[in-house]
Amino acid sequence: MDDLFAKRVEGVPKSFIREILKLTQSKEVISFAGGLPNPAFFPVKEVSEAAVKVLEKDGRSVLQYSNTEGYPPLREYISDYYLRRKNLKIPVEEIMITSGSQQATALTCMVLLNKGENVVIERPAYLGAIQSISFFEPVFRPIELLEDGIDIEALEYVYSNFPVKLFYSVPNFQNPTGITYSVENRKQIGDILSKHNSVFIEDDPYFEIKFKDVDIPSIKTFCENNVLLNGSFSKMVAPGFRLGWVCAQKNIMEKVNIAKQASDLHTSYFGQRVMYQFLADNDIEIHLSKIRSSYAKQKDAMLAAMVKYFPAEIKYTKPDGGMFLWVTLPEHISSRVLLPLALKENLAFVPGDTFFVDGTGQNTMRLNFTNSSEERIEEGIKRLANVIKQVLSDSNKLTFVSY
């Protein structure tokens, strides 16, 4: 039976996150596992009003097929958004609406990657990107993330010694670590990219979920050519729309357009129309300010609980935005060992090795802070700390005999 399947499927990892979410359906479980926005901020009333307005105004046409590139006014909104928020001039014809930003990555890989070509990704990297890119059977060149961004020395080495076709990164409040690239790191990346003929995907779904009023420039600012921008309404409005976009220069977009037609013809036209109506009728900045304020408090609650309960040897990031922070345990402790113990205490998280393509990262974990109340966050971190202390204590009791 196995010989019925394409070889390329064998190298694509399962989404451990989707698997573990099946175990966290009980209300008794405190879950830091999912990458879930807080549903308390989903604009249900406003979206309902937008949907009714769209159907009453243009019901028959919005239920029909549409063009591949997407609803023009929504693409114009995105073009204006880049100019207003990032000082980037992105023509409407270089913007395509996709079924989430992950499809944008998949379509780009579909038109660019051949089997065995080199792809640079972060170490650790976003699991969804690992899955999407793995389908095209590349050779991954993972590069370590440092506190201020990707390891520039290692990046230069890879670009100097291998023909890199694609470089994928999440430079703002990265998933899974929460790290944000510094301006200097971005400039150095731009310098390297400008010397080589490869494509850079700047995936930026968390840009608006920031806790400080500081706008860091896009890497495209420092390297104009062959830089693709992925974005998403999932964190800004709601993930159920499955609406994202890709910005690409004309010669690349022409090929992405063909790939999109072959994949699903076009993203939900009705969803696009409702999203645009919502954006036209509501002040998105007011909506986002509520999300930022709450998420910042939830992040602070998690960090405060870690200070209170975690052993001193446990390290963790302190993100300035996004939805995640990253925990590093002592090297001899595996988060895979911790997980079943945590689940017995009705607590879930994602083991960090899930985000590595080279089999490392066993002593790390990702924690989501946006989908739990501050009270449940403290209780969850307390439970996690107790499990960590138990495993640390057991490991210290081990006696090693040499022969």
C-alpha positions, 0 to 999 in steps of 0.5 A: 500500500505504501508504494501508492504514495509519492516519495515527497510525502515521506519527508514532510513532518506531521504537525505535532501542534495539531496532534497535541491539540486533540489532547487539550479539548478538555476545559480542565487542560491549561494549554500553552500548545496552540498558536491560537489568537484569543477568541475574546477579541474576534469581532463577531458583531462587526463581521456579522454586520459586514456579511449582511451588508455584502449579501444585501448589496451584492449577494449574487455576485459575491457567491460567484467565482472570481479572479485569481489575484483577489478582490481589487479593493482589498489588494488596494487596502493592503498596498496602502497599508504597506505605505502607511505602516512600513513606508513601502510602495507595493503596487496593487498588481504585485499583491495576491490574496491567498488562503492564509500566509502559509499558502503564500509560502507554498505557492512560492515554493511551488514555482521556485524550488527543485528537488535538492536545492538549498533553502535557508531557514531559521533554527528553530523555524516555524513548523508550518513553513517547514511542512510547506517547504519540505514538500518540495524536497529541498536541502535545508540549511538551518542557521541559528537565531541569536538574541538580535536575529539570525547569525550573520556570520553563519548566513554569510558562510552558507551563501558563500559556499552553497547556491541558495535558492530560497531564504525564509524567515519571520523577523518580527516576534518570530514563531516559535521564539518571539525574537525580533531581528534588530535593524542592524541585523536586517541591514546585514541580511539585505547586504548579503541578499543583494550579492546573491541571486536568491529569493527571500520570503519575509513572513510577517503575520505578527507585525501588528501584535507589538507591545512597544510603539516602535516600527522596525523597517522591513528587510525589503527596505534594505534589498529591493529585488527578490524579496517577497512579503507574506502577510495575514489577517489571521492575527489582526482580525480572525484566523477563520477567514483564512485570508493572507497575501503575498507581495512579489515582483512582476516576473515572480507574481506571474508564475505564482498566479499560475500556481494559485490557479492550479491549486484552488483557482482563487481564495474565497471571494465571499470571505474577501468581500466580508473582510474588506467591508469589515475594514472599511466600516471599522477602525482597525487601530482601535481593534488592534490596540485592545489585542495588544494591551491584553496580550502584553498583560498575558505575556507579562503574567507568564514572565512574572510566573516564570520568575516566581516558580522556575528554577534559576537554570531555566532560560526564556525569551522576553518578546516585545510582541507576538504570541509566543516565548521560548524556554531552554532547559538544561541540555540533559533535560528533554521536553519530550520527557516533560510533556507526558508528565505535564499532560498528567497535570492537565498542562500542554505545551509544544516540545521544541524539537518540533521546530528543528529540521536537524533533530536537535532542540530536545531541551527546548519548548514553545509556550503560547500566552495569548489564549489563556487568562492571566490566572490560568497562565500563572497556574499553568506555569506553576504546574510546569515548574513543578514538573521541571523540578521533578525531572531535574531532581530525578536526573540529579539522583542518577548514578553513572557507573563507568567500566 
